[in-house]
Amino acid sequence: MDDVRIVNKGKQELPCRLTEAEQIARGRALAKAIADVTVLKSRQQSVAQQLKAEAAALDAERDKLSEVVSSGTELREVETEDQVNFLTGRFTRRRLDTDEVLIERALTPDEAQLSMERGMELVPSGGGESDEPMPDETP
């Protein structure tokens, strides 16, 4: 055998038969890996739902602020005052911060009844306008 020489010795990964104990150990490891993946995917879905809800809340806030910036106005609680003039038969609602008239209309029949109970006679006015806000008078 002088014509055969070993020129290199090394290691290589090759398939090897598992013993029965190794087969059982690998089966347990596989079952744990499957369970871990299931738990992780469940957590992933929960976090995704939470993030989706947070994103929706941020979208709503962005949209609200965008509308405020675009219109230059926002809804706020403002003190108002309702005035009933039984002599002219008119109802008026005003903003107390700007004294702007929000609503001006004829008294409703129920409101007019109050004046009769007080012994006041209504003076006819220019007609029964609606409960619509007054138009903006600024150009």
C-alpha positions as CSV (number, residue, x, y, z in Angstrom):
1,M,0.0,0.0,0.0
2,D,2.8,2.3,-0.7
3,D,0.9,3.8,-3.5
4,V,-1.9,5.3,-1.3
5,R,-1.1,8.3,0.9
6,I,-3.2,10.3,3.3
7,V,-2.8,13.9,2.2
8,N,-5.4,15.5,4.5
9,K,-7.4,14.7,7.6
10,G,-10.4,16.8,8.5
11,K,-14.0,16.8,9.7
12,Q,-17.2,17.1,7.7
13,E,-20.9,17.1,8.7
14,L,-22.6,14.0,7.5
15,P,-25.9,12.3,8.3
16,C,-25.7,10.0,11.3
17,R,-28.4,7.7,12.7
18,L,-29.9,8.9,16.0
19,T,-30.0,6.6,19.0
20,E,-33.4,6.1,20.6
21,A,-32.5,8.5,23.4
22,E,-31.4,11.2,20.9
23,Q,-34.6,10.7,18.9
24,I,-36.7,11.3,22.1
25,A,-34.6,14.4,23.0
26,R,-35.0,15.9,19.5
27,G,-38.8,15.2,19.7
28,R,-39.1,17.1,22.9
29,A,-37.0,20.0,21.6
30,L,-39.2,20.1,18.5
31,A,-42.4,20.2,20.6
32,K,-40.9,23.1,22.7
33,A,-40.0,25.0,19.6
34,I,-43.5,24.6,18.2
35,A,-45.0,25.8,21.5
36,D,-42.6,28.8,21.6
37,V,-43.5,29.8,18.1
38,T,-47.2,29.7,18.9
39,V,-46.7,31.9,22.0
40,L,-44.6,34.3,20.0
41,K,-47.1,34.6,17.2
42,S,-49.9,35.2,19.7
43,R,-47.9,38.0,21.4
44,Q,-47.1,39.4,17.9
45,Q,-50.9,39.6,17.1
46,S,-51.6,41.2,20.5
47,V,-48.9,43.8,20.0
48,A,-50.1,44.4,16.4
49,Q,-53.6,45.1,17.6
50,Q,-52.4,47.4,20.3
51,L,-50.2,49.3,17.8
52,K,-53.1,49.5,15.3
53,A,-55.3,51.1,18.0
54,E,-52.6,53.5,18.9
55,A,-52.1,54.4,15.3
56,A,-55.8,55.0,14.8
57,A,-55.9,57.3,17.9
58,L,-52.9,59.3,16.5
59,D,-54.6,59.5,13.1
60,A,-57.8,60.9,14.7
61,E,-55.8,63.5,16.6
62,R,-53.9,64.4,13.5
63,D,-57.1,64.8,11.5
64,K,-58.7,66.9,14.3
65,L,-55.6,69.2,14.5
66,S,-55.4,69.4,10.7
67,E,-59.0,70.7,10.6
68,V,-58.4,73.2,13.4
69,V,-55.3,74.5,11.6
70,S,-57.0,74.6,8.2
71,S,-60.2,76.4,9.5
72,G,-58.4,78.6,12.0
73,T,-61.2,77.7,14.5
74,E,-62.0,75.1,17.1
75,L,-65.0,74.2,19.2
76,R,-64.8,75.5,22.7
77,E,-67.3,75.9,25.6
78,V,-68.4,79.5,25.5
79,E,-70.8,81.2,27.9
80,T,-74.0,82.3,26.2
81,E,-77.1,84.2,27.3
82,D,-80.7,83.7,26.1
83,Q,-82.8,86.8,26.0
84,V,-86.6,86.9,25.6
85,N,-88.2,90.2,24.7
86,F,-91.9,89.8,25.4
87,L,-92.6,93.3,24.0
88,T,-91.3,92.5,20.6
89,G,-91.9,88.8,20.7
90,R,-88.2,87.9,19.9
91,F,-85.8,85.4,21.3
92,T,-82.0,86.1,21.1
93,R,-79.0,84.0,22.1
94,R,-75.7,85.8,22.4
95,R,-72.1,84.8,23.1
96,L,-70.9,86.6,26.2
97,D,-67.3,86.7,25.1
98,T,-67.9,88.6,21.9
99,D,-71.5,89.7,22.3
100,E,-72.2,88.0,18.9
101,V,-75.8,87.2,18.2
102,L,-76.0,83.4,17.5
103,I,-79.7,83.0,17.1
104,E,-82.5,85.6,16.7
105,R,-86.0,84.4,16.0
106,A,-89.6,84.9,16.9
107,L,-90.8,83.4,20.2
108,T,-92.3,79.9,20.0
109,P,-95.9,79.5,21.0
110,D,-94.8,78.1,24.4
111,E,-92.5,81.1,25.0
112,A,-95.2,83.5,23.9
113,Q,-97.6,81.9,26.4
114,L,-95.2,83.0,29.2
115,S,-95.8,86.6,28.2
116,M,-99.5,86.2,28.3
117,E,-99.2,84.7,31.8
118,R,-97.3,87.8,32.8
119,G,-100.0,90.0,31.4
120,M,-97.8,91.4,28.5
121,E,-99.1,91.8,25.0
122,L,-96.7,90.8,22.2
123,V,-96.0,93.5,19.5
124,P,-96.0,91.8,16.0
125,S,-92.5,91.7,14.5
126,G,-91.2,91.2,11.0
127,G,-92.1,87.5,10.8
128,G,-91.1,84.2,12.2
129,E,-87.5,83.6,11.4
130,S,-86.0,80.2,12.0
131,D,-83.6,79.0,14.7
132,E,-80.7,79.3,12.2
133,P,-77.6,81.2,13.3
134,M,-77.1,84.7,12.0
135,P,-74.9,84.9,8.8
136,D,-71.4,86.1,9.3
137,E,-71.2,89.8,8.5
138,T,-67.5,89.9,8.0
139,P,-66.2,89.9,4.3
